Amino acid sequence: AMEVIGDELWEELLPEEFKGKIWEEIRIKCEKGIVRTLQITSDEPWIPWELVRPYSRDEATEAETYEVFWAERFKMARWLAGRGTVSQVKVQKACLVAPDLDLAYVSEEKNTFDALAQVGVATGTPLKNRAEVKAVFADGGVQLVHVASHASFNAENPERSPIVLVD
């Protein structure tokens, strides 16, 4: 049943020019590992783009070839049409939230974050506790916040799942 929905979305939502040469180029780049993400910009937030399942039909033999759902192929994002995305984000100040939790690769993340200073981004000391994080958000002026921590999943209220800090 889900496959039928995916096939119908492919058939009804996408123009023929996309389903032909454009999709073939994207598919090849996916197979080579060049394309891994897909951003959908649309006025219709209710369309389940993740369920799109591309397929093709050989007109001569009528053989059909089905692919995986887009949600299986891509890391997907949605953007409502309107202003659209910006082509460039100017980051002047950035903060790293990195409490001492003995996580793998945090030292590499800190090094990468510290390298932002070489391109003119003010960084500062990593934030470790709730008061420091709240102060940064209250003061404003930060265009980028990177979090290197654990989180606790709140199954009853997922949007209230907290990030783990030292306190």
Protein Blocks (a to p, Z undefined) as FASTA:
>chain_A
ZZmmmmmmmmmmpcfklmmmmmmmmmmmmmnomambdcdddfblkbcfklpccddddfkl
opacddddfklmpccddddehjbpafbdcdfbdcdddddehpghklmmmmmmmmmmmnop
afbjcdfbfklmmmmmmngoiabdcddddddddfklmmlcccddfZZ
